[in-house]
Amino acid sequence: MGPKLTGPFSMKKLLTLMVLSFFIVACQGPTPTEETLEDIPSTDFAPAIDELLTGTADTSRDDVTLLSSSELIDETSYGFSYGAESAIDQDLSTAWCREANDLTQRWGIDFGETVLAGTVGIQTGFARSEDIFAQNNRVKTAELHFDGELVETLEFEDTYDMQFVDLPDWPVKEISLYITDVYPGSKYDDTCLSEVDFWSDYVQEKDADAAQIYYIDEKADEAIRPISINNLMIVPTDSLTYCGSFNSKLYTKDGDMYQSTEENEWGYNTVFGQNTNEYSTTDWWLEGGLGAAFTAKMSSDVTEKDVFTIRWTQGKLADMETGEREWSVYNESTAYPQSCDDGTLYLSMEQPSNDLPGPFANFEVEVIYEDDVIGSTSFNFVQ
Ligand SMILES: [Ca+2]
């Protein structure tokens, strides 16, 4: 049985076996048992440092030092991190991304000890999804450096699959990749590396499918995604027809529908929200408490699996003189986007029918994704 270089105990075994070899050659004596070998002090036979190599699997991801020439700054409010550590977190949705004007384009790792690096699995772009991958640059060629010396130039295929490279079988403490060419993104000029993985089982087994399955099963649901919504509106339920479209000539009153007029019998015009915190005066009239629905067109990054929370708030008129209102949340519900024939996604939900606020109540709807309010709209009555 050969030494398996997987930990301190194995190291001991390695030493043990080296000692064993020495004795077999030098002494021609009987083969010692494992128990007697354990008693032999190893200090007399200390091997050179390079003979104490461990595989990178013995080196914790937490103990390595990462090096990068630059890191893209996230200028959105979504919370992306493009740091070098995003390339070793077993998560295809995160990536090290260099600044666009970075000419060095280096990502490196210092293991803190001399190792045999074995196989590395590289996801050559921003791999949160295949679409995002294609929209951003993918690494085409990169110089591989061992401890500051050029080893070879790696050439990658333009594929979403994780690609595997058998690294040279010699001791190394610090490995760097210098990106020298890319396949251009269809939409963006960002160059990213989602993974440079020395550790995972699927890397050792060179199994790109397993890498993908691990991502989908363990990480994809938690991925930060740039979810946004537009055309967020509150409309009368009766007017809502299909996938966010509605009949703009109808309004509701006492459960009946009417053709809209510029001014209803009480002299109210309707105001309802369109986009966040914006209002537009239209022909609509919506009786407080009856059949309000909201509808929102979702960004292309949303899927039917995304879960949103819809929070309805009412602001009852507390003081007719001052117009002061009392705001309170009266419902929160879970909602999923619906897929429409034209390929778009819509999110819509009718106002819950219980505990309806009466006339002269304002409404507000907030759309919440992973605890963040990502959009809101409201309507009120104007006298
Ligand atoms: Ca990652």
Residues whose N, C-alpha, C, O or C-beta is under 5 A from the ligand:
A	BS01	CA	S86 A87 I88 D89 Q90 D91 L92 T94 A95 S194 E195
